[in-house]
Amino acid sequence: MKTAQNAVFSFFTMYLEKLEVQGFKSFANKNSLVFPGLVEGDRRGLTAIVGPNGSGKSNIADSVRWALGEQSMKTLRGKKSEDIIFSGSDKKGKLGMAEVSLYFNNEDRLAPLDYAHFVLTRRLYRDGESEYLINNARVRLLDVQLLLAKANVGSKTYSVIGQGTVEGFLNTSLAERKEFFDEATGVKQFQIKRDEALNKLRLSLEHLGQAEMLLGEIEPRLSNLTRQVNRLKKRGELESELRVLQLSYYRTVWHEINDRFKAANEELLELEKNKQIKDKKHALLSSELVGLQKQNGVHDEFDRLQKDLSDLQTKKDKVNMELIKIDARLELKIEAEQGSLTKEIAIELHQRLERSIALLEEAENLNDLAGIKRAFAQIKKELSELHELAGKHTKGDSKKMETAKKQDSSPERQRLEKEVAALDLEINSLKAKLARFTQEQEAERQKLFALQNNLQSLQSEINELSNRLNQSRVEAARQETKLEDLENSIRADLGGLKEVRDQREKDQIERFEVQEKITQLKRQLELIGGIDPEIENEYVSTKERHDFLSGQVEDLLATGQSLENVIIELDATIKERFDKEFKVIAQKFEEYFKILFNGGNAKIIKVMADEENDENPGPTETEEEPVALSASAVKLKRIKYLQKYNATGLAGIEIQATPPGKKIKSIAMLSGGERALTAIALISAIISANPSPFVVLDEVDAALDEANSERLAKILDDLSHKTQFIVITHNRASMLRAAILYGVTMQEDGVSKLLSIKLEDAKFNR
């Protein structure tokens, strides 16, 4: 019946199916260790790992311990984290990553995961980055620790028992043994939760202290702000009354000035309208005047006619001069022929006349009008002198001279006379045109004078309108300036114009009285003082901050009380389970001690905190003191104490062992073999009372003789229905009981390699 029960128990227990190691210490290449399931119906098959010293077989135990979350490099036999990554050899380079994966069968859901199988993986990269994964999903170390604690896997104690753990356990302090028993009794998961609750409580108390300190700083400021806000309230009442009076006053004054401003603008617009009409009329008259003045082109025509007349006259004078020259020569010739002049006088006159004619011709060639006139006058003078001489020295007849001139019908004379006649006609025609033009110009001048008079009269009217416009603009500007000044005052006092501009004051006010009242109110406001208008905002924000902190204090107090209740519940659970499991372990320890020693006595004894004379008042075995939420410093000190001594109130665990035939009780007086057997007895008791899903034993039997090795192998065989054993050993007794035997060898390149054999198959083949 017991066997059947054990078989059922083992069938529903989580166990390790496989271990994969890659890049971890000497296992550079990927190696897998597959572990057996049930053998003979009710037992887990034992796995033995053997190999020569230095082959790296203990690295397997280290890899399991590391994958379970071990943080101590000393425990892992290294100095720094990268020491666990394959560091290379003469024939193989170093690796950049170490990875260990543990494959669990979780069909009984001992681990709180909704998976029948799950893989726990830990990776470490040479740059220091590390990660934990459950089924390839990244998780925190705390998640791993809590998961293992709930699955009763002791990551730091009896799930992986190393070479020095057996004897070293007996050499540890009382407090260190207590931590071992936390896992051994299965309260580690509750301890983790309790520690987490204590940490949260400590943080809550720290935050509570900070909040209370901030409240202590804020409250005096809030009190001062409250007084100032009350003054602001009084100020607000006065300001409200002042605003009502200012509205009444400003509405009256603003609308009066605004009405005058509008009237001035309306008058200005009317004047501008009239001025625009007159300006338009003035522009039309000016345009007409400009049109008349543009008729200066007619004057140009008059000047042209005058010039043409002058040119014709000049031309006629030239032709006449030609005729004079011809007549002068003719007269000189006739006088000479009639003998009225002596030869000498005729020659002299002829020369003088020729010189004058030469001067005339020269002036004509040079187009020198003044020279022509002088030469023409000289010729006339010479001819006059000729006649005078002829009258003195001769008695010639002038009629004969005229007749001779008429009889002179030379072509040149005829041509010149015709030309003179034609020029006379043109000159007479031009004179007639000039006479008509003069009459027309006189009429235009009269019209121009009348237009100019009209423009002057109109300009006077425009000037008068401009003066009135300027006066209106000045008045409008004056009213506008007063209005702007008033509006600036309104904005300064009321903040805007809308309330004043959109409504007229219904009742008549006495301006002087209202102004006096406004002045009085302003003086009262000045007496209240220049309180910063932002003080109310500061008061609101400070009050909000005070209320928030007060709420935080209340929340933290509630949170602290809630956490205290959780800790009390956890303490009760831990104490109850610890005491129950401790009692079983104590019984089993004495039982296995007697088996291994063939008699004797052994005990494990609780050492309470007060027995250690600790300065802090701690909980006793029978009394759990609740964490108080008053006196923050005391509470924090209390929390530190609770964190140190946990819920059981233990300072440590004392072990007493008395081998048969001896009277000693202290384990310090035991021999090396006796100490090893004592530690093995305790470990066996723990496994029997509270089995871990698997246990890795790393050469724990190294110090045992053959007989004791047989006893240990027998105990492991008996316990294999409760847990799965993975034994690293040199002992033949353990090897013979193994279901699978793995051999570890060190290759030439410094890399460990696994060889496996299933012993049942080997026995059968043999």
C-alpha positions, 0 to 999 in steps of 0.5 A: 500500500505504501509503495502504491502511494509513493508511486502515485506521489512520484507520478505527480511530482515535477522533475528535471527532464533535460539539462542543456549546457553551452559555453559554460566554463569548460563545456564550450560546445552544446551538451545535453543530459537527458534524465530518466523518468520512473523506474520500477514504477515508484522511483526516479531513476538515479543519474550518475556523472563520473569522470577523472579529476579536472574533467569538468564534471563539477561544472555541471553542478555549477551550471544547474546552480547558476541557471537557478539564479545563483549570484555568488561568484564564490559559490560558482568558483569564480571571481567575476561573472565572465569567468563562467564563459568558456575562456578559450584554450590553445586550440579553441578561441574564447566564446562570447556567451554562456547558456544553460537551460533546464527542461522541467516536466510540470504535468502536476503544475507544481510550478505555478505555470500553465504549462505541462513542460517549461524551460528555464534558461539563463544567458550571460554575454561577455559584455556583462548583459544577462537575461532569464527566460521561461519558455523563451520569454524574458523574466526577472530574477525575482520571478525566477526565485518566486517560481522556484520557491513555489515549486520547492526548488532550493536555488541556494541550498539543498537542491544543488549540494556541492563538494564543500557544502556538506562539511561547510554546512556544519561550519556555517553560522547559526544565521546561515543555517536558518536560511538553509532551513527556510528552503528546507521547510518550504517557507522560502516562497512566503519569505520572499513575499514577506521580504517584498511586503517588508520592502514595500512597507519600508518604502511606504514608511520612508515616503510617509516620513517624507510626506510628513516632513513636506507637510511640516514645511508646507503648513506654516506657509499655508497658514501665512497664505491663508491670512494673505488670501483673507486680505485678498478677499477683503481687497476683492470686496473693495475692488468690486465696489470700486469697479461698480463706481468706476463703471458708472463714472466711466460710462458717463464720461466716455459717452459724453466725450464720444458724442462730442467726438462723433459730432466733430467727425460728422462736421468734419465729414460735411466740410470735407464733402463741401470742400471736395465739391469745390475742389472738383469745381476748382479742378474743372476750372483749372483744367479749362485754364490749362487748356487756354494756357496750352493755346500758347501754341497760337502765340508760337504761330504769331511769333512764326508769322512775325519771324517770316515777316522779318525774314521777308523784310530782310530778304527785301532789304537785300534785294533793294541793296542789290538794286542800290548797288546797281543804281550806284554804279549806274549813277557813277557811270552816268556822271562820268559819262556826262562829265559832271565829275572830274576824273580824279573825283570819279575814281575816288568815288568809284573806289569808295563805292566799291569798298562799301559794296565789298563790305556789304558783300562780306557782311552778307556772306557772314550773315552779319545783319549789323554789318549789312546795315552799316555797309548799306548806310555807307553806300547811301552816304557814298551816293549822297556825297556823289550827288553833292559833288556832282552838284558842285562841280557839274551842272548835270540834270537829275531827270536825265539820271532818272531816265537813264535808270528807267532805260536800264533794262538789264536782266539783273535789274528786272529780276530784282525788281520782280523779286521785290514786287513778289516780296511786297505781296508776301509781306502785305499778306503776312501783315493782314494775317497778323492783324487778324491774329491780334484781334483773336488773341485779344478775345482769348485774353479777355476770356482768360482774365475772366476764368482767372477771376473765377478761380481766385474767387473759388480758391478763396472759398476753398481756403475758408473751408480748409480753415474750418476743416483744420479747426474741425480736425483739431477739435476732433483730434482733441476729443479723440486724444481725450477719449484715448486717454480715458480709454487707457485709464479704463483699460488700466482700471477695468481691463477692457472697454466692453462694459463701458462702451456697450451700455450708457449710464441710466442715472445722472451721477454727481461726478465730483462725489463719485470721483471722491469715493473712487479716490477713497476706495483706492486709498483703502486698497493701498492701505491693505497693501500690495499683495501679489495677485499671484498669491491666490494661485500660490495659495491654491497650488499650496492648498492642493499640494497640502491636500494631496500630501494629506491624502498621500499620508492617509493612503500610505497609512492605509497601505502600511496597515494593509502591508502589516496585515499581510506580513502578520498573515505571512508570519503566521503561515511561515511560523506554522509551516516552519514549525511543522516541517522543522519537527518532521526534519528533526525526527528524520535527522535523528533517524538517518543519523542512527542509520549512518552511525549505527546508533547515537543521538542527534538533534537540531535546536532552534536558537531564538533571537532573544537568546542572541541578546540582540539590541532590537526587541524581536518576536519570540517563538510564541508571540508575533509583535505587529509592526506599529505605524507610529514613530517612523524611526522606531518602525523602520528599525523594527522592519530592519529587525524583521528583515534580519530575523524573519517571521520565525523569530529565529537567530539560527539553528544549532546542531548537536550530534553524539556518535555511538560510544561518545559523549560529545555534543558539539559538531566542532569536535567531530572528525571529518568523516563524522561531520560528513555523515552528520551533514548527509543525515541532515540533508537526507532528513530534509529531502525525506520531509520536504523533497525538492523536485530534484537534487544534485549531489556533487561528490558528497560521498568523497570523504566516506569509506566504502561501508558508509558509501553503501549506506548513503547509496541505500538512503538515496535509493530509498529516497528516490521515490520522493525526488530525482537524484543527479549524483556526481561521484567516484563511488561505485555503490552510487554508480551501480544504482544509477539508471543512466551513467554519464562520463565526462572527459577533457579533450585536447582542446580544453573542452569537456565532453559527455559520454552516456550509457544506459546501464539497463541496456548495458546489463542486458547486452552483457 
